[in-house]
Amino acid sequence: MMLPAGQTLDDIAARFEWNVPEFFNIGHAVSDAWAAREPDRICLEHFNPEGSPDQLSYGSLARRSNAFARGLRSLGVDRGDRVALMLPQGFETAIAHVAIYKLGAIAVPLALLFGVEAVEHRLTASGAKALVTTARGCDKVGEIRQRLTELEAVVVAGDDVSGVEGYAVSFSGLENAHTDAPLEIETRAEDPAMMIFTSGTTGSPKGALHAHRVLIGHIPGVQTHHEFMAQPGDKLWTPADWAWAGGLLNVLLPGLLLGVPVVSSPAQKFDPELAYRIMAEMDVRNAFIPPTALRIMRTVSDPLSRHRLDLRTIGSGGEALGRETYEWAKKVLGLTINEFYGQTECNLVLASCAQLGVSRGGAIGKPVPGHEVAVIDDQGHVVADGRSGQIAVKRPDPVMFLGYWQNDAATEAKFIGDWMLTGDQGVRDADGYFSFFGRDDDVITSSGYRIGPGEIEDCLTGHPAVALAAVVGKPDPMRTEIVKAYIVAAPGFKADADLAASVRDWVKTRLSAHEYPREVEFVDSLPLTTTGKVIRRILRDRAIEETRDRPETSEA
């Protein structure tokens, strides 16, 4: 599963072969395997804004996860049962994940920021038997506890367990009550290990079920965009929630498997100054920072005058990065961001690697060794370079999901033959680079043109007065749809008609006359998923409602 040495990505891909054993368990691979060789090796470091960081060794991770696994088993959790985790980044989150995998149970990571309805949907849909959360999460579940008929046990992590006695058990109490002897449980690489819900940007979230092999499938992609990790001194950090595939499978689990220390932080709301501080004070060498977070970091003036960074690599994915942010990082941070691409169902299949000369602003990279990716038409035929279509991944592939939980129809609809459909529109150029310009539902049809929002949003955020921007199609009787932009103004700028005219002209002169936003609305914030993606569906619905409420014609 490790990348072979090579001078070019094509050379590496030609010599790469998957080595997926029949038996493989994520929990054993990321803890016990290292603990047997180097028990004192540090695997996790937790940022403490008030003092020195806490550290956890592989030996401790192995022992504590064994004890916690036995504790879960005492609560009735068995092989194949779903255990939800609604926790922030931290040691207990990693310990719980490893314990669940060792049991042969299925981890269901959930964001602590989810509202009650989102939590209920996911717990009900997954049929979770147990939940590991904080006192705050326990309060949310308390509101709906009677409706969660399959939930039998709640475990509360952290020091604040007051008010939940009799309703939940303590994480530390459960762990301390059981022996830390290894568990004699084997899993096959094809056995289910985790269920990660889709982000819900275009519809109701579905549970994507992944096998233990999914971690093996991620390693080539991680090694590509982090330029042959692990190198001496490497240390990983991400602001992304570990409940997201990006945080869990791009950072936490690969870091543990590769012997690279992973930095955690208690922060829930992204703060650009804190992000710089964490990277500086924790000696972070490798970061995964989603595009929206990078755009927010761009608003910080002269960050390196206050924060001494020693970054070796930055990877970014989850949505289009864009040329503006790509160039900003080279100029301000002195690094080329290695953009990559994937989705919950089949993550990290395209990537960039500046060290190998695979890097291009506005592109999301080339196929990672071991993955076959193409742009196809509606009939499943690969289209010629330069023609747009849907990005698709060919099965079998160890990083690909087993299917949607209890939803065979949706699983079947995800494929045309052996091509897994991503729902993302893109293009492959003559040099083999893929570019992404929008979800199927995001593409705007205006005056006969098909317009992807990504390029316009990237252009808008290049305007000095724009902090964040999202673009959607608004129904229009003359043009089918017009381009409408929702903009968060940068600090110090007045959101008025003059600024709206300025950003329209900015796009018109830099892209084309048919792509500029004919309507601009300034907002205080954009609707984002917990992973930092813009939920354009909400903005589209809002634009449609505006049309119904206030019929009007667009400007000529």
C-alpha positions as a printed NumPy array, in Angstrom:
array([[  0.   ,   0.   ,   0.   ],
       [  3.029,   2.308,   0.362],
       [  4.155,   4.348,  -2.631],
       [  7.285,   3.035,  -4.328],
       [ 10.109,   5.459,  -5.034],
       [ 10.098,   7.237,  -8.376],
       [ 10.929,  10.429, -10.2  ],
       [  7.487,  10.947, -11.747],
       [  3.93 ,  10.131, -10.771],
       [  3.522,   8.08 , -13.94 ],
       [  6.582,   5.998, -13.046],
       [  5.276,   5.405,  -9.512],
       [  1.805,   4.502, -10.792],
       [  3.242,   2.003, -13.274],
       [  5.042,   0.106, -10.493],
       [  2.36 ,   0.408,  -7.807],
       [  0.39 ,  -2.664,  -6.71 ],
       [ -2.244,  -2.999,  -3.997],
       [ -1.42 ,  -5.388,  -1.187],
       [ -4.66 ,  -5.888,   0.725],
       [ -4.43 ,  -8.895,   3.048],
       [ -7.405, -11.129,   3.738],
       [ -7.367, -10.183,   7.419],
       [ -6.891,  -6.572,   8.488],
       [ -8.145,  -4.555,  11.443],
       [ -7.782,  -0.787,  11.599],
       [ -7.627,  -0.754,  15.396],
       [ -4.777,  -3.24 ,  15.631],
       [ -2.883,  -1.639,  12.737],
       [ -2.892,   1.895,  14.2  ],
       [ -2.092,   0.952,  17.803],
       [ -0.932,  -2.571,  18.652],
       [  1.443,  -2.908,  15.689],
       [  3.387,   0.191,  16.8  ],
       [  3.051,  -0.579,  20.512],
       [  4.779,  -3.939,  19.985],
       [  7.798,  -2.205,  18.43 ],
       [  7.944,   1.259,  20.025],
       [  5.511,   1.518,  22.954],
       [  6.863,   4.902,  24.068],
       [  6.591,   6.492,  20.636],
       [  4.251,   9.523,  20.734],
       [  1.223,   9.175,  18.519],
       [ -1.008,  12.055,  19.66 ],
       [ -0.383,  15.554,  21.02 ],
       [ -3.197,  17.749,  22.308],
       [ -2.834,  21.521,  22.021],
       [ -3.36 ,  23.313,  25.323],
       [ -3.861,  27.068,  24.864],
       [ -2.981,  27.627,  28.525],
       [  0.165,  25.52 ,  28.831],
       [  2.19 ,  22.53 ,  27.655],
       [  0.566,  20.   ,  25.323],
       [ -0.578,  16.601,  26.545],
       [  0.908,  13.533,  24.863],
       [ -0.247,   9.97 ,  24.278],
       [  2.046,   7.07 ,  23.334],
       [  1.255,   4.081,  21.145],
       [  1.583,   1.845,  24.185],
       [ -1.051,   3.858,  26.041],
       [ -3.316,   3.962,  23.001],
       [ -3.142,   0.189,  22.659],
       [ -3.809,  -0.506,  26.347],
       [ -6.527,   2.092,  26.821],
       [ -8.371,   1.07 ,  23.662],
       [ -8.272,  -2.562,  24.802],
       [ -9.823,  -1.616,  28.148],
       [-12.435,   0.623,  26.533],
       [-13.322,  -2.077,  24.013],
       [-13.954,  -4.471,  26.878],
       [-16.051,  -1.788,  28.542],
       [-18.19 ,  -1.392,  25.43 ],
       [-18.609,  -5.145,  25.252],
       [-19.861,  -5.13 ,  28.847],
       [-22.586,  -2.715,  27.658],
       [-23.71 ,  -5.218,  25.047],
       [-21.753,  -3.965,  22.027],
       [-20.755,  -6.847,  19.748],
       [-19.388,  -7.426,  16.264],
       [-21.373,  -5.516,  13.655],
       [-23.131,  -3.231,  16.144],
       [-23.026,   0.486,  15.404],
       [-21.386,   2.784,  17.928],
       [-21.786,   6.509,  17.345],
       [-19.081,   8.97 ,  18.406],
       [-20.045,  12.606,  18.91 ],
       [-16.808,  14.049,  20.241],
       [-14.319,  16.848,  19.564],
       [-10.714,  16.173,  18.578],
       [ -8.872,  14.557,  21.484],
       [ -7.349,  11.407,  22.977],
       [-10.672,   9.871,  24.004],
       [-11.966,  10.169,  20.441],
       [ -8.99 ,   8.252,  19.073],
       [ -9.199,   5.653,  21.857],
       [-12.912,   5.097,  21.208],
       [-12.389,   4.685,  17.459],
       [ -9.603,   2.16 ,  17.941],
       [-11.656,   0.238,  20.513],
       [-14.68 ,   0.006,  18.222],
       [-12.584,  -1.359,  15.353],
       [-10.912,  -3.895,  17.642],
       [-14.358,  -5.173,  18.666],
       [-15.393,  -5.652,  15.056],
       [-18.146,  -3.104,  15.636],
       [-18.924,  -0.199,  13.285],
       [-17.946,   3.369,  14.182],
       [-20.437,   6.105,  13.251],
       [-18.644,   9.468,  13.637],
       [-20.941,  12.47 ,  14.188],
       [-20.082,  16.142,  14.545],
       [-20.596,  17.641,  17.981],
       [-21.894,  20.771,  16.245],
       [-24.893,  18.915,  14.784],
       [-28.297,  20.098,  15.881],
       [-30.819,  17.793,  17.528],
       [-32.639,  16.909,  14.282],
       [-29.38 ,  16.039,  12.501],
       [-28.296,  13.857,  15.414],
       [-31.65 ,  12.063,  15.541],
       [-31.603,  11.338,  11.805],
       [-28.142,   9.77 ,  11.938],
       [-28.631,   7.794,  15.146],
       [-31.946,   6.449,  13.889],
       [-30.75 ,   5.701,  10.367],
       [-27.651,   3.863,  11.603],
       [-29.48 ,   1.993,  14.349],
       [-26.715,   2.892,  16.774],
       [-26.665,   0.673,  19.858],
       [-24.294,   2.926,  21.816],
       [-23.179,   6.551,  21.749],
       [-19.922,   8.005,  23.046],
       [-20.199,  11.759,  23.539],
       [-19.639,  14.694,  25.89 ],
       [-21.992,  16.133,  28.49 ],
       [-23.024,  18.681,  25.862],
       [-23.832,  15.921,  23.394],
       [-25.632,  14.028,  26.125],
       [-27.926,  17.021,  26.622],
       [-28.852,  16.989,  22.922],
       [-29.633,  13.295,  22.974],
       [-31.635,  13.732,  26.172],
       [-34.229,  15.705,  24.2  ],
       [-34.875,  12.778,  21.845],
       [-33.857,   9.806,  24.006],
       [-37.338,   8.241,  24.034],
       [-37.468,   8.18 ,  20.235],
       [-34.093,   6.428,  19.88 ],
       [-35.47 ,   2.945,  20.376],
       [-32.272,   1.105,  19.367],
       [-29.893,   3.177,  21.507],
       [-29.089,   1.136,  24.613],
       [-26.069,   2.883,  26.139],
       [-24.565,   6.36 ,  26.357],
       [-20.972,   6.925,  27.458],
       [-19.897,  10.415,  28.514],
       [-16.3  ,  11.531,  27.987],
       [-14.632,  14.414,  29.783],
       [-14.648,  15.711,  33.333],
       [-18.141,  17.194,  33.31 ],
       [-20.439,  14.236,  33.976],
       [-22.654,  15.97 ,  36.501],
       [-26.339,  15.613,  35.8  ],
       [-26.042,  12.476,  33.685],
       [-25.744,   9.85 ,  36.429],
       [-28.216,   7.056,  35.891],
       [-28.641,   8.082,  32.272],
       [-25.085,   7.541,  31.042],
       [-21.832,   5.965,  32.167],
       [-18.468,   7.673,  32.473],
       [-15.829,   7.056,  29.789],
       [-13.   ,   6.93 ,  32.325],
       [-15.049,   4.799,  34.719],
       [-15.841,   2.302,  31.973],
       [-12.22 ,   2.186,  30.871],
       [-10.805,   1.821,  34.383],
       [-13.211,  -0.977,  35.279],
       [-11.774,  -3.374,  32.697],
       [ -8.484,  -5.069,  31.971],
       [ -6.299,  -3.771,  29.18 ],
       [ -5.354,  -7.236,  27.914],
       [ -5.466,  -7.59 ,  24.099],
       [ -8.695,  -8.804,  22.485],
       [ -8.646, -11.971,  20.427],
       [-10.906, -10.736,  17.638],
       [-10.024, -10.898,  13.937],
       [-11.651,  -9.   ,  11.115],
       [-11.327,  -9.401,   7.38 ],
       [-10.296,  -6.433,   5.284],
       [-13.761,  -6.57 ,   3.672],
       [-15.635,  -6.467,   6.995],
       [-17.451,  -3.169,   7.733],
       [-15.574,  -0.795,  10.046],
       [-17.222,   2.617,   9.838],
       [-20.281,   4.431,   8.573],
       [-19.705,   8.022,   7.526],
       [-22.723,  10.075,   6.6  ],
       [-22.583,  12.189,   3.468],
       [-22.512,  15.922,   4.076],
       [-26.012,  16.544,   2.793],
       [-25.089,  19.405,   0.457],
       [-27.55 ,  18.148,  -2.187],
       [-29.991,  15.937,  -0.3  ],
       [-30.696,  13.902,   2.797],
       [-27.466,  12.5  ,   4.328],
       [-26.859,   8.817,   3.658],
       [-24.646,   6.445,   5.627],
       [-21.694,   5.343,   3.492],
       [-20.457,   2.019,   4.864],
       [-16.706,   1.399,   4.629],
       [-14.629,  -1.728,   5.201],
       [-11.392,  -1.981,   7.205],
       [ -9.527,  -1.856,   3.882],
       [-10.526,   1.796,   3.477],
       [ -7.5  ,   2.86 ,   5.525],
       [ -5.17 ,   0.909,   3.238],
       [ -6.843,   2.623,   0.29 ],
       [ -6.104,   6.077,   1.697],
       [ -2.366,   5.704,   2.208],
       [ -1.188,   6.317,  -1.397],
       [ -3.249,   9.524,  -1.567],
       [ -1.949,  10.78 ,   1.778],
       [  1.618,  10.013,   0.735],
       [  1.07 ,  11.821,  -2.577],
       [ -0.216,  15.151,  -1.291],
       [  2.074,  15.069,   1.746],
       [  5.039,  14.312,  -0.511],
       [  6.117,  10.854,   0.611],
       [  5.06 ,  10.945,   4.249],
       [  6.486,   9.823,   6.625],
       [  9.618,  11.974,   6.602],
       [ 11.75 ,  12.769,   9.687],
       [ 10.007,  15.382,  11.835],
       [  6.6  ,  15.037,  10.172],
       [  3.659,  15.997,  12.391],
       [  0.032,  16.232,  11.208],
       [ -2.757,  18.648,  12.052],
       [ -6.117,  19.623,  10.619],
       [ -8.854,  21.997,  11.758],
       [-11.33 ,  19.585,  10.169],
       [-13.583,  17.668,  12.522],
       [-12.479,  14.054,  12.968],
       [-16.144,  13.137,  12.414],
       [-15.613,  14.015,   8.75 ],
       [-13.903,  11.647,   6.312],
       [-11.328,  14.376,   5.714],
       [-10.348,  14.605,   9.375],
       [-10.614,  10.897,  10.167],
       [ -9.278,   9.234,   7.015],
       [ -6.952,  11.943,   5.67 ],
       [ -5.311,  12.773,   8.994],
       [ -6.019,  10.842,  12.214],
       [ -5.955,   7.207,  11.08 ],
       [ -3.258,   7.544,   8.364],
       [ -1.065,   9.482,  10.794],
       [ -1.404,   6.758,  13.407],
       [ -0.724,   4.037,  10.834],
       [  2.355,   5.789,   9.416],
       [  3.841,   6.618,  12.825],
       [  3.351,  10.372,  12.369],
       [  2.251,  12.271,  15.505],
       [ -1.206,  13.83 ,  15.102],
       [ -2.052,  17.128,  16.791],
       [ -5.533,  17.622,  18.211],
       [ -7.248,  20.79 ,  19.374],
       [-10.353,  21.398,  21.508],
       [-11.515,  24.237,  19.226],
       [-14.886,  23.741,  17.516],
       [-15.266,  27.036,  15.651],
       [-12.536,  27.826,  13.123],
       [-10.376,  30.777,  14.133],
       [ -7.634,  31.753,  11.64 ],
       [ -5.348,  33.293,  14.274],
       [ -5.67 ,  30.173,  16.41 ],
       [ -4.898,  28.01 ,  13.374],
       [ -1.622,  29.871,  12.819],
       [ -0.842,  29.643,  16.527],
       [ -1.45 ,  25.874,  16.685],
       [  0.774,  25.222,  13.688],
       [  3.556,  27.396,  15.118],
       [  3.49 ,  26.279,  18.75 ],
       [  2.979,  22.565,  18.006],
       [  5.705,  22.436,  15.332],
       [  3.254,  21.191,  12.728],
       [  4.981,  20.073,   9.545],
       [  2.   ,  18.759,   7.59 ],
       [ -1.475,  20.245,   7.504],
       [ -4.757,  19.407,   5.845],
       [ -6.713,  22.657,   5.625],
       [-10.013,  22.766,   3.696],
       [-10.39 ,  25.539,   1.076],
       [-12.923,  27.571,   3.086],
       [-10.56 ,  27.631,   6.071],
       [ -7.688,  28.728,   3.824],
       [ -9.8  ,  31.547,   2.43 ],
       [-10.536,  32.706,   5.966],
       [ -6.81 ,  32.5  ,   6.769],
       [ -6.181,  34.82 ,   3.814],
       [ -7.96 ,  37.586,   5.71 ],
       [ -5.19 ,  37.642,   8.352],
       [ -2.664,  40.323,   7.507],
       [  1.03 ,  39.336,   7.469],
       [  0.583,  36.159,   9.576],
       [  4.245,  35.147,   9.487],
       [  5.259,  38.3  ,  11.338],
       [  3.557,  36.844,  14.441],
       [  3.649,  33.09 ,  13.841],
       [  6.82 ,  31.181,  13.008],
       [  5.754,  28.277,  10.826],
       [  7.845,  25.289,   9.77 ],
       [  5.419,  23.637,   7.387],
       [  6.644,  21.058,   4.883],
       [  3.324,  20.3  ,   3.161],
       [ -0.237,  21.571,   3.003],
       [ -2.993,  19.491,   1.465],
       [ -6.466,  20.809,   0.7  ],
       [ -9.665,  19.216,  -0.536],
       [-13.39 ,  18.864,   0.047],
       [-14.276,  21.577,  -2.453],
       [-12.431,  23.449,  -5.196],
       [ -9.428,  25.396,  -3.881],
       [ -9.199,  27.852,  -6.754],
       [ -6.288,  29.662,  -8.338],
       [ -6.488,  32.744,  -6.079],
       [ -5.931,  30.803,  -2.851],
       [ -3.316,  28.612,  -4.541],
       [ -1.283,  31.698,  -5.521],
       [ -1.781,  33.348,  -2.105],
       [ -0.238,  30.359,  -0.332],
       [  2.818,  30.43 ,  -2.578],
       [  3.302,  34.139,  -1.985],
       [  2.451,  34.414,   1.728],
       [  3.198,  30.965,   3.161],
       [  5.963,  30.029,   0.745],
       [  4.313,  26.667,  -0.005],
       [  2.524,  25.075,  -2.912],
       [ -0.782,  23.677,  -1.701],
       [ -1.28 ,  20.137,  -2.914],
       [ -4.934,  19.937,  -3.824],
       [ -6.666,  16.571,  -3.782],
       [-10.118,  15.206,  -4.484],
       [-12.514,  12.557,  -3.307],
       [-15.82 ,  12.195,  -1.557],
       [-17.261,  10.33 ,   1.387],
       [-17.979,   7.248,  -0.718],
       [-14.561,   7.089,  -2.392],
       [-12.033,   9.493,  -0.951],
       [ -8.602,  10.671,  -2.046],
       [ -8.433,   9.355,  -5.607],
       [ -6.956,  12.476,  -7.256],
       [ -4.065,  14.449,  -5.811],
       [ -1.253,  16.868,  -6.499],
       [  2.384,  16.53 ,  -5.477],
       [  4.583,  19.589,  -6.004],
       [  7.703,  17.54 ,  -5.287],
       [  6.952,  15.459,  -8.396],
       [  5.986,  18.516, -10.462],
       [  2.285,  17.608, -10.315],
       [  0.746,  20.949,  -9.415],
       [ -1.412,  23.395, -11.287],
       [ -3.494,  26.263,  -9.971],
       [ -7.202,  25.658, -10.529],
       [ -6.745,  21.889, -11.   ],
       [ -7.408,  19.15 ,  -8.432],
       [ -4.528,  16.926,  -9.515],
       [ -4.037,  13.614, -11.264],
       [ -5.093,  10.054, -10.361],
       [ -3.346,   8.712,  -7.279],
       [ -1.433,   5.471,  -8.001],
       [ -3.797,   2.546,  -7.628],
       [ -6.96 ,   4.417,  -8.62 ],
       [ -8.597,   4.628, -12.053],
       [-10.443,   7.925, -12.51 ],
       [-12.067,   9.309, -15.665],
       [-14.566,  11.845, -16.946],
       [-17.588,  10.051, -18.416],
       [-20.835,  10.897, -20.188],
       [-24.375,   9.916, -19.197],
       [-23.973,   6.489, -20.828],
       [-20.794,   5.666, -18.917],
       [-18.388,   6.28 , -21.809],
       [-15.08 ,   8.02 , -21.18 ],
       [-15.085,  11.393, -22.947],
       [-12.186,  12.971, -24.798],
       [ -9.759,  15.255, -23.008],
       [-11.084,  18.789, -22.839],
       [-14.734,  17.714, -22.83 ],
       [-16.766,  18.105, -19.676],
       [-18.643,  15.287, -17.991],
       [-18.976,  13.57 , -14.663],
       [-15.922,  12.52 , -12.673],
       [-16.087,   8.779, -12.   ],
       [-13.973,   6.132, -10.252],
       [-13.688,   2.526, -11.426],
       [-14.331,  -0.422,  -9.129],
       [-12.988,  -2.492,  -7.495],
       [-10.987,  -0.042,  -5.394],
       [ -9.97 ,  -0.504,  -1.734],
       [-10.938,   3.054,  -0.862],
       [-14.46 ,   2.667,  -2.25 ],
       [-17.456,   2.217,   0.05 ],
       [-19.32 ,  -1.048,   0.459],
       [-22.632,   0.703,  -0.149],
       [-25.171,   2.975,   1.502],
       [-26.492,   1.566,   4.755],
       [-29.827,  -0.196,   4.146],
       [-30.323,   1.641,   0.858],
       [-29.66 ,  -0.711,  -2.044],
       [-31.49 ,   1.52 ,  -4.519],
       [-29.252,   4.508,  -3.789],
       [-26.173,   2.278,  -3.97 ],
       [-27.199,   0.912,  -7.36 ],
       [-27.91 ,   4.421,  -8.644],
       [-24.372,   5.426,  -7.693],
       [-22.924,   3.278, -10.491],
       [-22.98 ,   2.971, -14.268],
       [-21.41 ,  -0.409, -14.918],
       [-18.137,  -0.413, -12.982],
       [-17.919,   3.387, -12.801],
       [-18.873,   4.959,  -9.488],
       [-20.515,   8.313, -10.159],
       [-19.332,  11.216,  -8.02 ],
       [-22.053,  13.643,  -9.084],
       [-19.295,  16.172,  -9.743],
       [-18.868,  17.834, -13.118],
       [-15.308,  18.163, -14.321],
       [-12.852,  17.971, -17.175],
       [ -9.515,  16.247, -17.825],
       [ -6.977,  18.184, -19.887],
       [ -4.388,  16.872, -22.329],
       [ -1.744,  16.763, -19.585],
       [ -3.893,  14.503, -17.399],
       [ -4.974,  17.138, -14.87 ],
       [ -8.561,  17.05 , -13.609],
       [-10.535,  20.201, -12.865],
       [-13.797,  20.374, -10.96 ],
       [-16.438,  22.987, -11.621],
       [-19.477,  21.964,  -9.624],
       [-21.907,  19.327,  -8.426],
       [-24.534,  18.258, -10.948],
       [-27.094,  20.274,  -8.982],
       [-24.758,  23.29 ,  -8.716],
       [-24.188,  23.839, -12.432],
       [-25.93 ,  27.009, -13.636],
       [-27.648,  27.139, -17.031],
       [-27.73 ,  30.738, -18.265],
       [-28.46 ,  31.915, -21.823],
       [-27.424,  28.497, -23.14 ],
       [-24.159,  28.392, -21.181],
       [-23.374,  25.779, -18.531],
       [-21.535,  27.6  , -15.756],
       [-19.75 ,  26.05 , -12.797],
       [-19.846,  28.116,  -9.591],
       [-16.322,  27.244,  -8.466],
       [-14.438,  29.429, -10.92 ],
       [-16.677,  32.425, -10.197],
       [-16.335,  31.985,  -6.433],
       [-12.58 ,  31.737,  -6.812],
       [-12.525,  34.951,  -8.841],
       [-14.748,  36.743,  -6.331],
       [-12.537,  35.843,  -3.365],
       [ -9.627,  37.409,  -5.252],
       [-11.335,  40.8  ,  -4.794],
       [ -9.767,  42.555,  -1.784],
       [-13.194,  43.36 ,  -0.305],
       [-14.531,  39.784,  -0.439],
       [-13.893,  37.39 ,   2.444],
       [-16.16 ,  34.542,   1.329],
       [-18.48 ,  34.011,  -1.619],
       [-20.986,  31.466,  -2.873],
       [-22.643,  31.439,  -6.278],
       [-25.93 ,  29.824,  -7.336],
       [-28.348,  29.957, -10.225],
       [-31.504,  32.016,  -9.725],
       [-34.505,  31.286, -11.989],
       [-34.959,  33.913, -14.704],
       [-37.645,  34.003, -17.416],
       [-35.262,  35.345, -20.055],
       [-32.025,  33.467, -19.399],
       [-33.338,  30.298, -17.63 ],
       [-31.076,  31.234, -14.722],
       [-28.882,  34.15 , -13.771],
       [-25.748,  34.019, -11.656],
       [-26.39 ,  35.256,  -8.141],
       [-23.576,  35.774,  -5.629],
       [-23.883,  35.741,  -1.852],
       [-20.907,  37.586,  -0.405],
       [-19.406,  38.058,   3.045],
       [-17.518,  41.359,   2.898],
       [-13.988,  41.497,   4.272],
       [-13.416,  43.468,   7.503],
       [-13.215,  47.198,   6.935],
       [-15.272,  47.266,   3.729],
       [-18.791,  48.663,   3.41 ],
       [-21.283,  46.271,   1.867],
       [-23.2  ,  48.623,  -0.427],
       [-24.228,  49.151,  -4.045],
       [-20.799,  50.509,  -4.998],
       [-19.107,  47.361,  -3.729],
       [-21.663,  45.201,  -5.535],
       [-20.869,  46.992,  -8.789],
       [-17.168,  46.613,  -8.14 ],
       [-17.324,  42.841,  -7.663],
       [-19.525,  42.433, -10.738],
       [-16.984,  44.293, -12.841],
       [-14.173,  42.319, -11.227],
       [-15.632,  39.052, -12.523],
       [-16.744,  40.489, -15.854],
       [-13.226,  41.666, -16.725],
       [-11.405,  38.588, -15.362],
       [-13.661,  35.761, -16.528],
       [-16.335,  36.569, -19.105],
       [-19.463,  38.618, -19.611],
       [-21.767,  35.602, -19.249],
       [-20.28 ,  34.516, -15.903],
       [-20.467,  37.673, -13.823],
       [-23.081,  37.772, -11.037],
       [-26.053,  39.803, -12.201],
       [-27.25 ,  39.885,  -8.608],
       [-25.089,  40.389,  -5.526],
       [-26.386,  39.997,  -1.986],
       [-24.225,  40.709,   1.032],
       [-24.665,  38.385,   4.   ],
       [-23.106,  38.096,   7.431],
       [-22.26 ,  34.42 ,   6.942],
       [-22.734,  31.505,   4.546],
       [-24.482,  28.22 ,   5.385],
       [-21.731,  25.647,   5.843],
       [-21.64 ,  21.962,   6.646],
       [-19.59 ,  20.937,   9.667],
       [-16.829,  20.133,   7.174],
       [-16.704,  23.711,   5.887],
       [-18.462,  23.162,   2.557],
       [-20.972,  25.743,   1.392],
       [-24.493,  24.295,   1.353],
       [-25.524,  25.794,  -1.982],
       [-28.843,  23.961,  -1.787],
       [-29.975,  26.363,   0.953],
       [-28.907,  29.36 ,  -1.097],
       [-30.599,  28.001,  -4.229],
       [-33.84 ,  27.509,  -2.298],
       [-33.517,  31.04 ,  -0.977],
       [-33.017,  32.425,  -4.491],
       [-36.036,  30.484,  -5.758],
       [-38.185,  31.856,  -2.928],
       [-37.075,  35.372,  -3.826],
       [-38.282,  34.785,  -7.378],
       [-41.674,  33.596,  -6.135],
       [-42.031,  36.456,  -3.703],
       [-40.705,  39.216,  -5.914],
       [-41.048,  38.417,  -9.621],
       [-38.567,  40.524, -11.5  ],
       [-36.498,  40.527, -14.667],
       [-32.735,  40.459, -14.585],
       [-30.637,  43.328, -15.786],
       [-29.98 ,  43.432, -19.502]])
